[in-house]
Amino acid sequence: MSQVALIQCDSYDAEMVYKALKQGVTALGGIERFFCPTEKILLKPNLLRGKKKESAVTTHPAVFEAMVRILKEAACKNLCYGDSPGIGNPEKVAEEAGIKEVADRHGISLLEFSKGKTVAYPEGVTTKKFELAEGVLESDAIISICKMKTHGLTRITGAVKNQLGCVYGFNKGACHARYPDSLQFGKMLVDLNLCIRPRLFVMDGIIAMEGNGPASGTPVAMNLLLISDDPVALDATFARLVDLEPSYVPTIASGEEMGLGTGDANKIEILGEKLEDHVNRNFNVERIPVRSEVNSTIGQLSKIRGLITRKPVIIEERCVRCGICVASCPLEDKALTWKETRNGRVPHYNYHKCIRCYCCQEMCPKKAITVKTPLLGKLLIYR
């Protein structure tokens, strides 16, 4: 039986967050159940890109600091942190998100996440190796401190997907190129979690992100912290809180299939709040199954694929032509390039090449890219 602590927390007031997180960790048996004082412990927040803490793009520093306090109280003093952002320097992104200030105040060092090495994982289902950041390899244990958000590729992003930031640099984009199918991508993320095995997962759901996540959506108050040592159970609980069928999320379905955890409500004990008291049925998330868009029979018909599969679309009035979207496309033969028009160069998609990884949408700093499903696709694939 997996356990998920579901704790109400109505603001990012430092003491309120600390007490709520402490309550959740205690309900799971205390921090001593997971870590020893002599270990080097990596705190791995979500630092997708440099955004202010109010944006709900990154893990809030109050949650990060609460975890630090709990660890220090248990004499766990060899603490460090790190993440590999989708774009930008890790230290700069941490500074903009407010994490660096907390870490500096507590004497916690930022580990190297821009460099790494290949690590063999012979048990892998989708891959037998990962390109892991040096900071991950230097650590004895990992706490994954994720953010409650929507995601164009996997419906939601939470505990399981947060570990993609343990893959350093542009290798994250290579993962998208190597696994363009959303279901295979989900299995790769499960393999990654099984490879590095974080011991504890904390989800910042005090202010979540709905809609055009994981970077361009709308902040929404969920007023919750979720804590578990089972990332699949945690993500399945997140899904149920937003009235999303957990089996629609590829990391949950694959996570259970591959032995990472359970998404079965009958095998998850919720500690603290009652889940049914906090369900937000108005939460803006796509409540349709993730299907194999690229490898489906219909998806392989390249002439009509662009008419049926979900795709990133540029909102022209918001686009400032900065080129970040073009740079973020992980394909060597890019699906997003520049096109000359009367009004100058504009980003332009070749949907026959596009693998629907939505890296461009994640990285756009102006919320100028959204994900849309053509009507024909809704009728043929997403029924």
N, C-alpha and C positions, 0 to 999 in steps of 0.2 A: 504494500500500500504506500503510494507516494503522498507526501504532504505539501501543501501550499499554504503559507501564512498570508492571509488577506487582511490588511490593516488599513483602517480609515485614517487619512491625514489630510486636513482641509487647507493647508497652506504650506509654503516653503519656509516658514519660521524655523530657525535652526533648532530650537529646543523641541518644538512640536515634531519635526522630522526625526530627531534623535530618539525621542520617546517611542514614536511609532515603529521605527526600525528595530529598536531594542526589543520591543514587545514581540515583533515578528520573529526575530532571531532566537529569542528566549523560548518561544512556542515550539521551535524546531529542535530544541535541546541545548541552546547556547552556542556561542561562537567556538567554545573549546571542543565541541563535537567535530568541528571541521578543520581546525588549524592548530598547530603547535607554535608556541612562542619563538622557537628557534628557526622557524622556516622563513624564507624570503617570499613574501606574499605580494603578488601583482594584482592591483586593482585596475580592472579594464572597463572604463566607462565607454559610452557611445560618444565619440568625437567625430561625427561624420564630416563636418566642415566647420569653419569658423563662423559661428553665429552667437548672438547674445543669448543668455540663459532664458530670457522671456520668450524666445521663439519656439521652444519645445522641440528643437531639432536635436539637441544633445542632452546628455544626462545632467540634471541640475546639480550645481556644486553643493547645495545643502544636503542632498542625498549622499553624495561622495564623502562629504565631511562627517556625516553621521556614521558611516561605515568605518571611517578612520578612527573615530572616537571609540567605537565599540571594540575594535581590534586592539587599540592601545590599552584599554581597560583590562584586556585579557593578557597583557604583557607581550602582545605581538607588535614588536617595534621595528622589525626589518621590513618596512613597507615601501612599495614603489608603484608606479602607475605608467600607463601608456596605451596608445591606440594608433593605428595607421589610418589617417583620414582619407576620404575619397579624393580630396584635393587639398593642397596646402601643407605647410610645415607643421609637424605634430605639436611642437612647443607653441607656435603662434596660434594654432587652433585651440589648444588647451587654455591659452591666455584669454582669447576672445570669449570662450565659453565659461570663464570664471573658475575653471578647475585648477589652473596653475597657481592662482593666488592662495587657494586653500592648501594645495600641496606644499608650496613654499613655506607657508606659515607653520605647517606641521613637520617640516623637514623631510618631505617625501620626494624622492628623486624621480625624474622622468627617464625611463629607460629608452634604449635605442629601438625605434620601430620603423626606421627608414632603410635599415639594412637587415639581412638575415641570411639563412642558409637552407638548403634542401634537407628535409628530414624524412626518412623512410617511414612508411606506414603500411606494412605488408598485409594487414588485416582489412584494408580499405575495400569498399564495394565499388566506388567510382574511380578511385585513384589510389596509387600505392606510395604517394609522396606529397608533401606540402612544403611550400616556401614560407617558413615561419620567421617572424621577427626575432632579432637577437634578444630583445627584452623578454619574450615568452620563454625562450630557451634558458635564460639565466634564472628564471623563477622556479621556486619549489611548488607553488600553488597559485591558483587563479580565482579571483572573485569577479564574476561578470556582472557589471552594473549597467543594465540596458535601459532603453527608453520605450515606452508604450506608444507605437506609431503604426500607421498604415504603410503599405508598400505596394508599388505597382506590379512587381513580379510575384511576390509571395503572399499577397493580401495584407499580412501584418508582418512587422519585424519586431522581434523581442529577444528572448533569452537565447534561442538557438542561433539566430542570424548574427547576433552581436559578435560572435567569434570570428567573423570574416575579417575583422580589423586586426586579428593576430597574424594574418598573411600580409607581408610587408609590401609597401610601394605599389607599383603597377601590376604586381602579380595578382592583385584582386581583380583587376580588369581582365587579366588572362583567364581567370576562373570563369568569368561570364562568357568569354569567347569559347572556352573549352566545353562549357556546359550550357549551351543556348536554350535547351529545353528546361522549363521551370521545374518539372518534376525531377530531372537529373540534377539540376542545380540544388534543389532541396536535399537530395541524397548526399551530394558533396558536402553540404554544410553539416549534415549529421556525421559524416565521416570525420570532418574537422573536429567536431566536438568530442567524438570518441577518441581521437588522436591526442588532444591536449587536455581533456577531462577537467574543466573547471569544477571546483568543489561546491561552490555556492553561487546562486543567481539571485540578483535583486533587480526588480523592475520598478522604475520611476514612472508611476502612473498618476501622480498628483495632478500635473497638467500633461495630458496626452496630446497626440496629434491625429486628427482625422482628415479625411479627404485626400488631397494630392500629396500624400507623404512619400518618402520619409523626410523631405526637406522643404517642401513647398505647400504643405497642408495648413490646416487651421488649428491653433491650440484650443483644447477643450478640457474643462475640469472633470476629471474622474475621481479625484480626491482619494487615491489608493496607492499603497505600496504592496508589492507582491514579493515574497521571498520563498525560495525552495532550493533543494539540491537536485531536483529533477527539472531540467529545462523544458522538456516536452509537456509535462504536467502544468508548468507555469504558463507556457504559451497557450495551452488548451484552455486554461482558466481565463486568460486574457480574451481569447476568442469568445468564450461563453459570456463574458462580461459585456461584449459589444454585439451580442446576438448573432455571432458568426459560427457556423458549423465548423468545428475543429478539423474535420476531415477535408475541408476545402483548402487547408493550408498545407503545402507540400512538406514543410519541415516537421509538422506534427504527424502526418500520416507516415512519412518515412522514418521519423524518429522512433515511433512505436514498432514499426516493422523491423528496424535494424537494431533494436535493443537499447536505444539511448534512454528511453523513459516510456511513460504511458500517457495517452490522451483520454483514456477511458474514464468517464466521470465516476463509475462504480469503483475505480481503483485509486481515486484521488480523494484524500481527506482535506477539506478546507478548514483551516484553523483561524480563529478570530471572527471576522465579519461573516454574515451569511451572504453567499454569492448572489442569491436571488434578490437581495435588497439593493444591489448596486448595478444591475443590468441596465445598460443604456441602449435601448432599441433604436434610438435616433442617431447613434454614432455613425458617421459617414464612412462606410467601408463597403467594398464590393462583396456582396453576399452571394457569390456564384463560385462554383468549383474552379480550381486551377486545372486546366486541361493541357494536354501536350499540343501546344499550338504549332511548334516547329515540326514535330515528327508525326503529327496526325496525317491521315490520308488527304484530308482537305487542305491542311497546312502545306503539304508538299506540292500542291498545284500552284506553282509560283505565279502564274498569270492572274490568279484571282486571290492570292494570299493577302495582298494589301487591302482587299475589299472585305475580308472576313475576320482577320485577327486583330486583337487589341494592338494599338500602336501609339507611340509618342507623337504629339502634335504641338507645333509651336504656336503660341498666342502672340501674333505679330505685334500688337500694340504694346506688349510688355518687353519684347526683345530689344536689347541694346547692342547686339552683335559683338559681344565680348569674345566669343569663340570658345568659351569653356566647354560648351556642349560638344563641339567638334573635337576638342582635345580629349574629352572623356570617353569617346567611342572606343571600345577596346579592340575592335577589329583592325587588322593590319590594312585591309582594303576597306576603308571606312564607309559606313552606311550613312554618315552625316558629313557633308562637305559644304564648301562655299559655292554659291551660285551668283553670277553677275546679273543684276537687274538694273532698271532705270534709276532706282534709288540707291544703287551701290550693292555691295556684297551682302548676301543673307544666307543663314544656314538652311540647308536643303537636304531632305531625307531621300534615300533610295530604299524604299520599303522592301524591295526584293532581297537586299543585302541585310537589312536590319534583323537582329536576332531577338529583339524585344527584351533586352536586359534592363533598359530604363536607366542606365548610368547617366545619360544626358539629362534626364528629368531630375535625378537625384542631385546633380551637381549644379544645375542652373541657379545662379544667385538672385535672379529676378522673378522667380516663379512663373517663367514664361513658357514652360513646357508642361503639358498635362497628358494623361493617358485616356484614350477614347476607344470604345468598341463600336465598330460599324454595325448598322442595323442588321445586315446580312449575317455578320458573325454572331450576333445575339441569337438569331434564329437557328443557325446551323451548329455552332460549337458550344455556346454558353447557355444552352437551354437547361 
